[in-house]
Amino acid sequence: MIIIRTKHDLATEYTYAWTGEVIREAEKRNLHVHKVEGSMANFKNFEKRVQKLKPKFIFFNGHGGESCFYDNNKKN
Protein backbone atom coordinates (compact mmCIF):
# COMPACT_ATOMS: atom_id res chain seq x y z
CA MET A 1 0.00 0.00 0.00
CA ILE A 2 1.26 3.45 -0.89
CA ILE A 3 -0.35 6.44 0.75
CA ILE A 4 0.24 9.95 -0.58
CA ARG A 5 -0.38 12.66 2.02
CA THR A 6 -0.12 16.31 1.01
CA LYS A 7 -0.39 19.06 3.59
CA HIS A 8 -0.31 22.52 2.06
CA ASP A 9 -3.64 24.16 2.88
CA LEU A 10 -6.50 23.84 5.35
CA ALA A 11 -8.32 21.10 3.45
CA THR A 12 -5.21 18.93 3.06
CA GLU A 13 -4.24 19.46 6.70
CA TYR A 14 -7.54 17.83 7.68
CA THR A 15 -7.12 14.91 5.28
CA TYR A 16 -3.48 14.52 6.35
CA ALA A 17 -4.59 14.11 9.97
CA TRP A 18 -7.46 11.80 9.01
CA THR A 19 -5.20 9.44 7.07
CA GLY A 20 -3.24 8.81 10.27
CA GLU A 21 -6.14 6.58 11.32
CA VAL A 22 -6.02 4.76 7.95
CA ILE A 23 -2.29 4.12 8.44
CA ARG A 24 -2.74 2.85 11.99
CA GLU A 25 -5.53 0.49 10.91
CA ALA A 26 -3.53 -0.84 7.95
CA GLU A 27 -0.50 -1.45 10.16
CA LYS A 28 -2.68 -3.25 12.74
CA ARG A 29 -3.64 -5.61 9.93
CA ASN A 30 0.04 -6.16 9.09
CA LEU A 31 -0.15 -4.33 5.77
CA HIS A 32 3.04 -2.72 4.54
CA VAL A 33 2.37 1.02 4.36
CA HIS A 34 4.74 3.19 2.33
CA LYS A 35 4.10 6.88 2.96
CA VAL A 36 4.84 9.61 0.45
CA GLU A 37 4.36 12.82 2.41
CA GLY A 38 5.74 16.25 3.17
CA SER A 39 8.41 17.42 0.76
CA MET A 40 8.52 13.88 -0.70
CA ALA A 41 4.88 14.18 -1.89
CA ASN A 42 5.65 14.87 -5.53
CA PHE A 43 5.10 12.94 -8.71
CA LYS A 44 8.73 11.96 -9.19
CA ASN A 45 8.93 10.24 -5.77
CA PHE A 46 5.49 8.71 -6.21
CA GLU A 47 6.41 7.27 -9.59
CA LYS A 48 9.66 5.79 -8.24
CA ARG A 49 7.80 4.05 -5.41
CA VAL A 50 5.16 2.64 -7.74
CA GLN A 51 7.80 1.23 -10.10
CA LYS A 52 9.85 -0.24 -7.25
CA LEU A 53 7.06 -1.57 -5.01
CA LYS A 54 4.33 -2.41 -7.53
CA PRO A 55 1.63 -1.82 -4.89
CA LYS A 56 -1.78 -3.44 -4.98
CA PHE A 57 -3.39 -0.36 -3.47
CA ILE A 58 -2.64 3.37 -3.74
CA PHE A 59 -4.36 5.84 -1.43
CA PHE A 60 -4.11 9.48 -2.48
CA ASN A 61 -5.20 12.31 -0.24
CA GLY A 62 -4.97 15.81 -1.67
CA HIS A 63 -5.99 17.95 -4.61
CA GLY A 64 -6.04 16.77 -8.21
CA GLY A 65 -8.26 15.15 -10.80
CA GLU A 66 -8.75 11.90 -12.66
CA SER A 67 -5.35 12.07 -14.32
CA CYS A 68 -3.26 14.22 -11.97
CA PHE A 69 -2.55 15.16 -8.40
CA TYR A 70 -1.01 18.27 -6.88
CA ASP A 71 2.02 17.95 -4.64
CA ASN A 72 2.94 20.07 -1.63
CA ASN A 73 4.21 22.75 -4.02
CA LYS A 74 0.80 22.83 -5.75
CA LYS A 75 2.32 21.40 -8.93
CA ASN A 76 0.98 18.41 -10.81
C-alpha positions in Angstrom: 0.0 0.0 0.0 1.3 3.4 -0.9 -0.4 6.4 0.8 0.2 10.0 -0.6 -0.4 12.7 2.0 -0.1 16.3 1.0 -0.4 19.1 3.6 -0.3 22.5 2.1 -3.6 24.2 2.9 -6.5 23.8 5.4 -8.3 21.1 3.4 -5.2 18.9 3.1 -4.2 19.5 6.7 -7.5 17.8 7.7 -7.1 14.9 5.3 -3.5 14.5 6.4 -4.6 14.1 10.0 -7.5 11.8 9.0 -5.2 9.4 7.1 -3.2 8.8 10.3 -6.1 6.6 11.3 -6.0 4.8 8.0 -2.3 4.1 8.4 -2.7 2.8 12.0 -5.5 0.5 10.9 -3.5 -0.8 7.9 -0.5 -1.4 10.2 -2.7 -3.2 12.7 -3.6 -5.6 9.9 0.0 -6.2 9.1 -0.2 -4.3 5.8 3.0 -2.7 4.5 2.4 1.0 4.4 4.7 3.2 2.3 4.1 6.9 3.0 4.8 9.6 0.5 4.4 12.8 2.4 5.7 16.3 3.2 8.4 17.4 0.8 8.5 13.9 -0.7 4.9 14.2 -1.9 5.6 14.9 -5.5 5.1 12.9 -8.7 8.7 12.0 -9.2 8.9 10.2 -5.8 5.5 8.7 -6.2 6.4 7.3 -9.6 9.7 5.8 -8.2 7.8 4.0 -5.4 5.2 2.6 -7.7 7.8 1.2 -10.1 9.9 -0.2 -7.2 7.1 -1.6 -5.0 4.3 -2.4 -7.5 1.6 -1.8 -4.9 -1.8 -3.4 -5.0 -3.4 -0.4 -3.5 -2.6 3.4 -3.7 -4.4 5.8 -1.4 -4.1 9.5 -2.5 -5.2 12.3 -0.2 -5.0 15.8 -1.7 -6.0 18.0 -4.6 -6.0 16.8 -8.2 -8.3 15.2 -10.8 -8.7 11.9 -12.7 -5.3 12.1 -14.3 -3.3 14.2 -12.0 -2.6 15.2 -8.4 -1.0 18.3 -6.9 2.0 17.9 -4.6 2.9 20.1 -1.6 4.2 22.7 -4.0 0.8 22.8 -5.8 2.3 21.4 -8.9 1.0 18.4 -10.8 
